[in-house]
Amino acid sequence: MKTTVFFKPTLFAISFSLLAILSACQPTEFRTVYPNETPELSGSILQTEVLYGSDSVDISVSVKAAKTPLSTLTVMLTAGERENTKKISEQTIRTKDYEYSATLRYAVPFMAGMGEGAPIKAYLTAVNVEGDKAELVVEGCIGHRPSVNTLYIMPPTIQYTVIGKGQQMQKEGDLFVATDLGYPKSFEFLLAAVGTKFGRIDWSQPVFGMLNGEISLITEDLFNSGVATSITIENDNMESIDTVRFDPITFSLTYGGKVAAPVSSVNIETDLEEAPKYISSSSVAKKYRGAKIFFDKDSEVEILGAKDLSKAYNLDYMEYISGNKVRFLGEKGMYYLSYKIDDDYLVVEPLYELVAPEVMYVCGVGLGHPTQTPAATSGWGFDSPDQSFVGRTVAPKVYQFTLYMLNGENADYDDYGSLNFKFFHQHGWGGEEAGNNYQQVGLNIYGSPGITKKDGSTGNETGNWIATTDPIDGIYRITLDMNKMTTTYEKIR
C-alpha cells in the first residue's frame, strides 16, 4: 500500500523566502578603490638656528599624488639625538584631493634635557586614502640654550615676604646652589636669571616656574594668567630649609635642611607665633599663638608659658603628669599646637590635609573647647579651631572627642533643642557621616532623618546629630565608633 505524505509550508518558511527575495533586490553600494601609490613628499626647515624658549621653526612641506587622493599629514618636531631626543610637538593635518602645500610654524620651547647645539628635526608622514604612506626626515637646524649665567631664588610677588627680597645662587660645576638660607619648611619661589634688590623679577630674562606639573621656563603672561605657578617646597618633617640646588640642564631641584625631631619642651611665648597663619579667620587668629610642632607618641613634653597647665592641656591628645609636664598621646608626627590666650587652653590638631581614617572632625552648634570658662559655638564652619573640633583615633575607626556641650531652647522646633552637629572625614565640608545610621548612648540625642519646624517647613538637619529639649551643659567625652555604629556620651564634669 502506497502512502503519500503532504508537507504544509510554515509561516517561518514563507517569511524567510520573502526576506531572501527582498534582499536580492536591494542595490549594493561599493566605495571607490584607488590604486596603490606612494605620495610624493618633500619638505625643509627654513631656519638654521633657533633659541630655545624664544624662537619658532618654519617647516615648508609639499605632498602630491597622481592617482590616489591624500588623507593626512603628520608633523613631529624633535630636538636632540638618540636617547636625549625630546619631542617638541606633534600635529596631524587633514589633507584632501591630490595636492597639499603649506609653511607650518612651531614654537621651540626650552625643555629639560635640551642640550646646546642639539639638532632640530621634523619627521613628516603623508598617508593617502588607501593607507599608502611616505615618510621623510628634514633637518639642518640646531638649537641653542638661552644664556643662564646667574640665578636667583626670588619671591613670586613683591608682597610675598616669607623669603625676603631674594637670594643669589652660586655656580658649582653645572649646578646653581644656595646655602645657609634659613627658610621655613614651606615656601614658594621662582628661579630668575636676574633679580633686583626690591624683590622684583626681570621677566625679560629667563625665569623658571611650574608648568603642567613640571619645572619649566615660563613667561610673565603665563604666570599672571595662572597657567604657570611658582615652585613650592613644603616638608613638614623639616624644621628649616637651608640648601637649594638646581640643575639647569635637567631642570631638577633638590633641597636640604634641619630635620624635625620630636620636641621635649615647648615655650608658648617663644616657640608659638602670634596670629598663626593656618587659622584662616584673621579675627580668631589674633586670639591664638600657634605653630606646627613635631610630637612623639607617649613622650613627656614640658609646656612653658601656660598659666595653669593642669587645666590648660588638651584632654584628648595630652595626659597631665605634674608641674609643667604632659604626656603626648597621639601618634608620632606633625601637629598644629594652638594656645588660646585668654582661655589659657592648648588645642592640638593633626595637619588639615589628613582625612579619615586618620582623623575625624565634628562641627555644629552647641560645642566648644573644655576650657575653664567654656563657650559653645553658634554657627558652623572650619575657619578656626573655635568652630570645628578634631578627635583622636583611639582604635581603628574609633574616635574620641572631649568637648563642652550646651543644649538650650530652639525657636524653630517644639521637640528639639539647640545642640546640633555632624561628623566629617576631613577638615572642610566633605565625607559626612549620617547620624540616623548611629545608635546614641548616654544622652537623648538623635540622628535626624529630617524633622519639621514649628511653621511646618522642613529644615536641612537630615543626617545631623540633634538633641531633644533635655538640658545639657557640661564637659563630655564623645566616642564615635564606626565599627559598632554608636555614639557614646560620658560626662566628665
C-alpha positions in Angstrom: 0.0 0.0 0.0 1.5 3.4 -1.0 1.3 6.2 1.4 1.7 9.9 0.3 2.8 12.5 2.9 2.0 16.2 2.3 4.0 19.0 3.9 2.3 22.3 4.6 4.7 25.3 4.3 5.0 27.1 7.6 4.8 30.9 8.1 8.5 30.9 9.0 9.5 29.3 5.8 7.4 31.7 3.8 8.8 34.7 5.6 12.3 33.5 5.1 11.8 33.1 1.4 10.3 36.6 1.1 13.2 38.1 3.0 15.7 36.4 0.7 13.8 37.8 -2.4 13.7 41.3 -0.9 17.4 41.1 0.0 18.3 40.1 -3.5 16.5 43.1 -4.9 18.4 45.6 -2.7 21.2 47.6 -4.5 24.7 47.0 -3.3 27.0 50.0 -2.6 30.8 49.8 -3.1 33.4 52.5 -2.3 35.8 53.6 -5.0 39.0 51.6 -4.8 42.1 53.6 -5.8 45.4 52.0 -7.0 48.3 51.8 -4.6 50.5 54.8 -4.9 53.2 56.3 -2.6 52.6 60.1 -2.1 55.3 62.4 -3.3 56.6 64.2 -0.2 59.1 67.0 0.2 59.9 69.5 2.9 62.5 71.6 4.6 63.2 73.6 7.8 63.7 77.3 6.8 65.8 78.2 9.9 69.3 77.1 10.5 69.5 78.2 14.2 66.9 78.8 16.9 67.0 79.8 20.6 65.1 77.5 22.9 62.2 79.2 24.6 62.2 82.3 22.3 62.1 81.2 18.6 60.0 79.1 16.3 60.8 77.0 13.3 59.0 77.2 9.9 58.6 74.0 8.0 57.8 74.1 4.3 56.1 70.9 3.2 54.5 69.7 0.0 52.6 66.5 -0.8 51.4 65.4 -4.2 49.7 62.4 -5.8 48.7 61.5 -9.3 46.2 58.6 -8.9 45.1 58.3 -5.2 43.7 61.2 -3.1 45.6 62.2 0.0 44.3 61.7 3.6 46.6 63.1 6.4 49.9 64.7 7.0 51.6 64.2 10.4 54.4 66.5 11.5 56.5 65.6 14.6 59.2 68.0 15.8 62.1 66.9 18.0 65.3 68.2 19.4 68.4 66.2 20.3 69.7 62.8 19.2 69.3 59.2 20.3 68.4 58.7 24.0 68.4 62.5 24.5 65.8 63.2 21.9 62.9 65.4 23.1 59.6 65.5 21.3 58.6 69.2 21.0 55.3 68.9 19.3 53.2 66.6 17.0 50.3 67.6 14.7 48.1 65.7 12.3 46.7 67.7 9.4 43.7 66.6 7.2 44.8 66.7 3.6 42.3 66.5 0.7 42.4 65.8 -3.0 45.7 65.3 -4.7 47.9 68.1 -3.5 48.8 69.9 -0.3 51.4 72.5 0.4 52.0 74.9 3.4 54.5 76.6 5.6 53.9 75.5 9.2 55.3 77.3 12.2 56.1 75.6 15.6 57.4 77.2 18.7 60.6 75.6 20.2 60.3 75.5 24.0 63.2 75.3 26.4 62.7 71.9 28.0 64.6 69.8 30.5 67.4 67.9 28.9 67.7 70.0 25.7 71.4 70.4 25.1 73.4 73.2 23.4 73.6 72.7 19.7 71.1 69.9 19.5 69.7 69.2 16.0 66.1 70.2 15.4 64.4 67.6 13.2 60.9 67.3 11.6 59.5 63.8 10.9 56.9 64.0 8.1 54.4 61.2 7.3 51.9 61.6 4.5 49.1 59.0 4.1 46.6 58.6 1.2 43.1 57.2 1.4 44.3 53.6 0.7 46.8 53.7 3.6 49.9 54.1 1.5 52.4 56.4 3.2 55.5 58.3 2.5 58.0 59.3 5.3 60.6 62.0 5.3 63.0 63.4 7.9 64.0 67.0 7.4 66.8 68.7 9.3 69.5 71.3 9.0 68.6 73.4 12.1 70.3 73.4 15.5 69.0 74.8 18.9 70.9 77.0 21.4 70.3 77.2 25.1 69.5 80.7 26.4 72.3 82.1 28.5 71.7 81.5 32.2 74.9 82.5 33.9 73.3 83.7 37.1 70.2 82.5 39.0 68.3 84.0 42.0 65.7 82.5 44.3 63.0 85.1 44.1 59.7 85.7 45.8 56.8 85.2 43.3 55.5 88.7 44.1 56.8 91.7 46.0 54.1 91.2 48.6 55.4 87.7 49.4 57.7 88.3 52.4 58.4 84.7 53.5 61.8 84.5 51.9 62.6 88.2 51.9 63.8 90.0 48.7 65.6 87.1 47.1 68.9 85.2 47.3 71.5 84.8 44.6 72.7 81.2 43.9 76.3 80.3 43.3 77.6 78.2 40.4 79.1 74.9 41.4 80.0 73.0 38.3 76.8 72.5 36.3 74.6 73.3 39.3 73.3 76.5 40.9 73.4 76.3 44.7 72.2 78.5 47.6 73.2 77.7 51.2 72.6 79.0 54.7 69.1 80.1 53.7 67.3 79.5 56.9 64.0 79.4 55.0 60.9 77.9 56.6 59.8 74.4 55.9 57.2 75.7 53.5 57.7 78.5 51.0 57.1 79.5 47.3 59.6 81.0 44.9 60.6 81.5 41.2 64.1 81.0 39.8 65.1 84.1 37.8 68.2 84.8 35.8 68.1 88.4 37.1 66.7 89.7 40.4 66.5 93.1 41.9 67.2 94.4 45.4 63.5 95.2 45.7 62.4 91.6 45.2 61.2 92.2 41.7 61.8 89.8 38.8 63.2 90.8 35.4 60.9 88.9 33.0 63.0 89.9 30.0 65.5 87.3 31.2 64.8 83.5 31.8 62.6 82.6 34.7 61.8 79.1 35.9 58.4 78.1 37.5 55.9 75.3 37.4 54.1 74.5 34.1 51.9 71.4 33.7 53.3 69.9 36.9 57.0 70.3 36.0 59.7 72.9 36.4 59.8 74.8 33.1 60.9 78.1 31.6 57.8 80.4 31.9 56.8 83.8 30.8 55.2 86.7 32.7 51.9 86.3 30.8 51.7 82.6 31.7 52.4 83.4 35.3 50.0 86.3 35.6 47.2 84.2 33.9 47.7 81.4 36.4 48.7 78.9 33.7 52.2 78.8 35.3 52.7 78.9 39.0 55.6 79.3 41.5 57.7 76.4 42.7 56.8 75.2 46.2 59.0 73.4 48.7 57.0 72.0 51.6 58.2 69.4 54.0 56.7 69.1 57.5 59.4 66.8 58.6 61.9 69.7 58.3 62.4 72.5 60.8 64.0 74.7 58.1 65.3 74.6 54.5 68.9 75.6 54.4 70.1 74.5 51.0 68.6 74.5 47.5 70.3 73.1 44.4 69.1 73.5 40.8 70.3 71.7 37.7 69.7 73.9 34.6 70.2 71.0 32.2 67.7 68.6 33.7 65.6 71.2 35.5 65.8 69.1 38.6 65.7 70.7 42.1 66.9 69.3 45.4 66.9 70.8 48.9 68.1 70.0 52.4 67.9 71.4 55.9 67.4 70.6 59.5 65.3 67.5 60.1 62.5 68.0 62.6 62.9 66.0 65.8 60.1 65.3 68.3 60.1 68.1 70.9 60.7 67.6 74.6 59.7 71.1 75.5 57.5 73.9 74.1 57.7 77.5 75.2 54.4 79.2 74.3 55.9 82.7 74.2 58.9 81.8 72.0 58.0 78.7 70.0 54.4 79.7 69.1 53.9 82.7 66.8 51.3 85.3 67.2 48.2 85.0 65.0 49.2 81.8 63.2 48.5 81.8 59.5 46.9 78.4 59.3 43.9 79.8 61.1 42.1 81.3 58.2 39.8 83.6 60.3 42.1 86.6 61.0 39.9 87.8 63.8 40.2 84.4 65.6 43.9 84.0 64.8 44.6 87.1 66.9 43.3 85.2 69.9 45.9 82.5 69.5 49.6 81.7 69.4 50.5 78.7 67.3 52.9 76.6 65.2 53.5 73.2 63.6 55.1 71.1 66.3 56.6 67.6 65.9 55.4 65.2 68.7 56.3 61.7 69.6 53.8 59.2 70.9 53.9 58.7 74.7 56.7 61.2 75.1 56.9 63.6 78.0 56.8 67.2 77.0 57.4 70.3 79.1 55.0 73.1 78.3 56.2 76.5 79.5 54.1 79.7 79.5 50.7 78.4 80.4 49.0 80.0 83.4 47.9 76.6 84.8 48.9 73.6 82.7 46.9 71.3 84.9 43.8 73.0 83.4 45.2 74.1 80.0 46.2 70.8 78.5 44.3 69.1 75.6 42.1 66.4 77.1 42.2 64.1 74.1 45.9 64.4 73.0 47.6 65.0 76.3 47.7 63.5 79.7 48.8 65.7 82.6 51.7 64.4 84.6 52.6 67.1 87.1 54.1 70.6 87.2 54.8 71.7 83.6 54.8 68.3 82.0 52.3 66.4 79.9 52.4 63.0 78.1 51.5 63.2 74.4 49.0 60.5 73.5 48.7 61.0 69.7 50.7 59.1 67.0 54.2 60.4 66.1 54.0 63.2 63.6 53.5 66.9 63.0 50.6 68.8 64.6 49.2 72.3 64.9 49.6 73.4 68.5 47.5 76.4 69.2 47.3 78.3 72.5 44.1 80.2 73.2 45.5 83.1 75.1 42.5 84.4 77.1 41.2 80.9 77.9 44.6 79.5 78.8 44.0 76.4 76.8 46.1 74.3 74.3 44.4 73.0 71.1 46.1 70.0 69.4 45.1 69.3 65.7 46.6 67.0 63.1 47.6 68.7 59.9 44.5 69.8 58.0 45.5 67.8 54.9 44.8 64.5 56.7 41.5 62.7 56.2 39.7 59.7 57.8 40.6 57.1 58.8 43.5 59.0 60.3 41.3 61.8 61.7 37.6 62.8 62.2 36.1 66.2 62.8 32.9 67.4 64.4 31.2 70.7 63.6 28.0 72.3 64.6 26.1 74.4 67.1 26.5 73.9 70.9 30.0 72.6 71.0 33.2 74.2 72.5 36.6 73.6 73.9 36.7 72.2 77.5 38.3 75.4 78.9 37.7 76.6 82.5 35.1 79.1 81.1 33.8 77.2 78.0 31.8 78.8 75.3 29.6 77.0 72.7 29.6 77.5 69.0 26.7 79.3 67.5 27.4 78.6 63.8 29.0 76.0 61.5 32.4 76.4 59.9 36.1 75.3 59.5 37.7 78.7 59.6 39.2 78.4 63.1 39.8 75.9 66.0 36.7 77.5 67.7 34.3 76.2 65.0 35.4 72.6 64.3 36.9 70.0 66.6 39.1 67.1 65.8 39.0 63.7 67.6 41.9 61.4 68.4 41.9 57.9 66.9 41.8 55.6 69.9 41.3 52.4 67.8 40.7 51.6 64.2 37.6 53.6 63.1 37.0 54.8 66.7 37.4 58.5 67.5 37.3 60.3 70.9 36.3 64.0 71.4 36.3 65.7 74.8 34.2 68.8 74.4 31.9 71.3 76.1 28.3 70.6 75.1 25.4 73.0 75.6 21.8 72.4 74.7 19.2 75.2 75.0 15.9 76.2 73.5 15.4 76.0 69.8 13.0 78.6 68.5 12.4 76.6 65.3 11.3 73.3 66.8 9.0 72.1 69.5 10.7 68.8 70.4 14.4 69.6 69.7 17.0 71.8 71.4 19.8 74.0 70.0 22.5 71.3 70.2 23.0 70.2 66.5 26.2 68.8 65.0 27.7 66.4 62.4 30.9 64.4 61.9 33.2 64.9 58.9 36.1 62.8 57.5 38.2 65.9 56.7 38.9 69.5 57.6 36.3 71.2 55.4 33.0 70.1 54.2 33.5 66.5 53.0 32.9 62.9 53.9 29.9 63.4 56.1 28.6 60.7 58.5 24.8 60.3 58.8 23.6 60.5 62.3 20.5 58.4 61.6 22.8 55.4 61.0 24.2 55.6 64.6 22.8 54.4 67.9 23.1 57.1 70.6 24.2 56.0 74.1 24.2 58.2 77.2 22.2 61.3 76.1 18.9 62.0 74.4 20.4 62.9 71.1 19.0 61.6 67.8 20.3 61.0 64.3 17.8 63.1 62.3 16.0 61.5 59.4 14.6 65.0 58.7 12.4 67.0 61.1 9.6 69.5 60.6 9.8 73.1 62.1 7.1 74.8 64.0 6.0 76.6 60.9 5.5 73.3 59.0 8.6 73.7 56.8 11.4 71.1 56.7 14.9 72.0 57.9 18.2 70.8 56.5 19.1 68.7 59.5 18.9 65.4 57.8 21.7 63.2 59.0 22.6 65.6 61.8 23.0 64.7 65.5 20.3 66.8 67.2 19.3 66.8 70.9 15.9 66.8 72.4 14.8 69.5 74.8 16.6 67.9 77.7 19.1 70.4 79.2 22.8 69.6 78.6 25.6 71.8 80.0 29.0 70.2 80.7 32.2 68.6 79.5 31.5 65.3 77.8 33.7 62.6 76.3 32.2 61.6 72.9 33.2 58.3 71.3 32.2 57.8 67.7 32.6 54.1 66.9 32.2 53.3 63.2 32.6 49.6 63.8 29.6 49.3 66.2 27.9 52.4 64.6 27.4 54.0 68.0 27.9 57.5 69.5 28.5 57.3 73.3 28.5 60.3 75.6 30.2 60.3 79.1 30.1 63.4 81.3 33.5 64.4 82.6 32.5 67.4 84.6 
